[in-house]
Amino acid sequence: MYAVVATGGKQYKVKEGEVLQVEKLTGDVGAEITFDKVLMFSDGENVKIGQPVVEGVTVQGHIVDQGKHKKILVFKYKKRKRYRRKKGHRQQFTAVKIDSISA
């Protein structure tokens, strides 16, 4: 059984028991999260595709971790012009463990 959910402007294929890193969500570690924007649902033999969402299907989970990804460097450079800009960025994420997919 799996589902495709949309959160943070992205789509994720989720199964029960898996840990998923999504864009930053509000909430403390251990808080319950419900994804109600389910785009596709499959129970193994039947597949339901939403237009745009599947009605009556929700995905429940809880927050495992709030953190930041590894730092990426943004470096701008123009040759022969003495122009250099160096900037770092760490994207925040929320790790969610999927507890159940209910249809």
Secondary structure as UniProt FT lines:
FT   STRAND          2..7
FT   TURN            8..9
FT   STRAND          10..15
FT   TURN            16..17
FT   STRAND          19..23
FT   TURN            29..30
FT   STRAND          32..35
FT   STRAND          38..42
FT   STRAND          47..49
FT   TURN            55..56
FT   STRAND          58..68
FT   STRAND          72..78
FT   TURN            79..82
FT   STRAND          83..89
FT   STRAND          92..102
//
